[in-house]
Each structure stands twice: as structure tokens, then as C-alpha cells.
Amino acid sequence: MSLLCLDVFVFSQQNEKKNLTATTNNLPQIVRQRLLEDALLPCNSSNGTDLELIEWWYKRIGGVYIGAFNATSRHVHTNWTKDGAYQIADNGSLIIHNVRRELVERYECLSKFLNGNQTRNSILLRLDFSFWYAPEPFSLFYGSCIFALIFCVASFLLNIFGF
């Protein structure tokens, strides 16, 4: 939490020097996606009418600039794709292809407006393992229950008949 506050403080200090206004949403949005499926990370401020630019950042160590979407020219610039995993959509959202463990991290969307204001949104990408416990016939939950039942019946029979 202190790193986020420090990051916001430094960001606001830089913007005060430029006479810009910056806002940061306090709570990050959490996006959950199943393993090896595509995830869509929306930028909440991408609906503004005076929107000029949307930048995407991978915030693991320091920050890596992924790319930007220019809302006025509708141009997408991608700086880093991480082996084709990242793609910026034509509405400013970030698409992450084939979500896997090394892509699970904090991403930031920085929206710059024509009037000089900026908005920063944090999005946490997490893997969704809830389907393991879903009522599907071949889920991990039911498989482990059936295995435990078979194991208990087998050990009971071995104890009764003395094999």
C-alpha cells in the first residue's frame, strides 16, 4: 500500500510541475481468466469524449511500456508484445492471449485527455481456478471424491477379507 501511495505521490508531483491534474482509482480492478484463454482488460476511462491517448503498462518490476491507443487518430502502437501475448484493441482495451502464470500481474492503464487531465487505473490479472470445483462430471472435485470413495471401499474390503 505504501508503494502505491508513493507512486501516486511521485506521479502527482510530476504532474504539478506540468500543471496537469491526475486522478488514481484507489482500488484496483480484478480480472480473472482461465488458464490458456484470452483475457480482456478494459480501461475504465476509455469512454470519455475528450480522450486523447490510452497507455498500457506492465507493472511487475518498475514498469514496462506495452503500448498505446491514440483515440483521435484511432492508431494503435505496440511497443512490447511478450511473445505475442499482448494486443491493444481498437477501443483502447488490452487483450492478453493465452493467459498463463508469467502473465499474472498488475497492469496500469493511463488515460490522457485533451484538456491535460490524466487518469490512472490499476488492473490485477489473476488466474481463475473456480472451474476445478464446478459441478462438471470431469472436474477435479468430483474426480478426487470418486478416487477417495474407491480407495476407502478397497481398503475396507482388504481389511474384511484379509488379503
N, C-alpha and C positions, 0 to 999 in steps of 0.2 A: 504494500500500500504506500509505503514511503517513497519507493521508486516512482510510482505513478504520480504522486504529488510533486516530486522533484522534477519529473518530466514535464508536467503541466506548468510548473513554475518557470522552468527554463524556456519552454515554448512561449509562455505569455510574456516573459521578459524580452525575448527576441522580437515578438510582435509589437510590443510597446515602443520599441525603438523605431519601428516602421509605421507607427500609428495605425495598426491593424487591430481588429477585435477577434479573439479566438475563444471558442467555447469547446468544452470537452464534456461528453456524457460520462457521468461518474461510474455507472455500472456497465461492464462490457456485455455485449450480446453473446449468447452461446448458441452455436450452430452444431448440431450433432448429425453425423452421417455414418452410414455403414461402411465397413471396410471394402475397398476397391470399387466404390461407387462415386459418382461426381457430386460435389458439394457446391452450392451457390451461396456466396457471401454477399448480401446486399449492403449497399452504402445508404444509410437512412436519410442522409441529406441530399440524395440524388434526385429528389422531386422538385427542387427549388427552381423558380423561373429565372433567377439571375445567376444560376450556377455557371461557372466558367471551367473548372478543372476538378477532376477527382484523381487523387494519387493513392496507390496501394503500397503498403509497406509490410514486410515480413519482420516481426519484432523479436526474433529469438535472441540474438546477441547484437546489441546495439541497434540494428535495423538495416534491412536490405531493401532497396527500392525495387519493387516489382514492375511497376509501370503506371501509366496514366491514361485517362479518358478525357479528351477535350470536348466539352459539351457544346461549345459554339461551332466548332468545325466537324464534330462527330468523328474525330480521328482517335484511334487507339494506338498508343505507343507502349510496347512491351520491352522492358529492359532486361528482365531475368525470368526465365520460364521454369527453371529447376527440372530439366529433362522433360519438358513439355507438360508439366503438371499445372502450370498457371496460364490462364487466359482471361483477359478483360473483355467483358461483354459490351455490346454497343449501347447499353443503358448505364454503364459505369460499375456494374456488379463484377465481382471476382469469381471466376469458375475454377475450381480445383478438381482436376481429373484424377480418377483412381486414388481416392484418399487412402493413405497408409500412415503408419506410425510416425515417420520422419516429417510428415506434413502437418502433424497436430501441433499447433502453436497459436500464438496471439498475432492477429493481423490488424493493421490500422488503415482506416480509410480517412484521408484528409481531403475535405471539400473546400475549394477556394471559390469565392463568389466575386462577381464583377464589382461590387461595392467595397472590396478589400477585406471583408469578413472571412473567417475560416472556421470550419467545424471539424473536430477530430472524433472519430468513433472507433472503439476497440471491439473486435470480434474474436471470440475464442472458438477455435475449431476443435471439436472433440469427437472421438470415435464412439459410435452408438452400438453397444453390445446388448441392448434390451431384447433383441430378437432371439438371443440364446434361451431366454426364459419364456418365450411366446408359446401359446398353445398350438404349435405346429407339430405334426406327428414325428418329424425327424429332428426336433430341436435338441439341444444339449441337455436341457432339463429333463425331458421325458426319456431320453436315452440313458441318462445316469440313474433315473428311478427304476427303469426296467432292468438295467445291469445290477443294481443293488438288490432288487427282488429276486432275480435269478441266482445271484450269489448266496443270498440268505436261504433260499429253498434248497440249493445244492448242499450247503454246509449242514442244514437241518437233516437232509436225507443221509448224508455221510455219517452224522452222529447217531441217527436212529438205527441204521443198518450196519454200522461198524466197519465201513470199508476203509 
